[in-house]
Amino acid sequence: MIIDAQTLVKTYELGGSTVRALDGISFQIDAGEMVAITGPSGSGKSTLMHILGCLDQPDSGAYFLAGENVAGLSRDRLAETRNRRIGFVFQTFNLLPRMSALENVELPLLYAGNHNATEPAIEALRTVGLEERMRHEPNQLSGGQRQRVAVARAIVTDPAIILADEPTGNLDSKTGEEIMALFFSLNAQGRTIILVTHELSIAKRCPRRIHLYDGRIVEN
């Protein structure tokens, strides 16, 4: 398995009371799976995504990523793990506006100290069907094209996991279908895909769904 979450608990102080955003949840995800994480607002989806993406750590419990216990890693080691093992795709694309598509895709490699980033970045853009737009800046691209750039940036470091947060939320239905087809293609190549979504139509298309409610898993 590539992800092993064991009795994860995460609490927050809100208005003088303690909120258990995650209430002792456990699950495993095997390499190569495609999984949707669903649930209503406030169910714990975002909190879980931050933990799975090594952006936050649980208060208690254990999170093993590719056999490595993530809890207790230093900030530098967490950053290294994120860069090496996880590709992120966000609803709002998170592209740098004054940089070309190619330059945006090169960034994760440059952060990792790889200064031969151009060829891998071009190949990633080719994979998502956007090689001919690589010199365009984000404001010269459609929403679907910007999301393709974001996917290319996510895969350029060849991560084992793609973690996508509401990846079709800002797209029309036709463009959303195209992005989902791209995720299915990446999954068919052996990548583990985890989609955090509130869209039931998207979740139903994934082979597996983990549904959260009040910080607990009610379907897995």
Secondary structure by P-SEA (a helix, b strand, c coil): ccbbbcbbbbbbbcccccccccccccccccccbbbbbbbccccaaaaaaaaaaccccccbbbbbccccccccccaaaaaaaaaccbbbbcccccccccccaaaaaaaaaaaacccccaaaaaaaaaaaccccccccccccccaaaaaaaaaaaaacccccbbbbccccccccaaaaaaaaaaaaaaaaabbbbbbbcccaaaaaaccbbbbbcccccccc
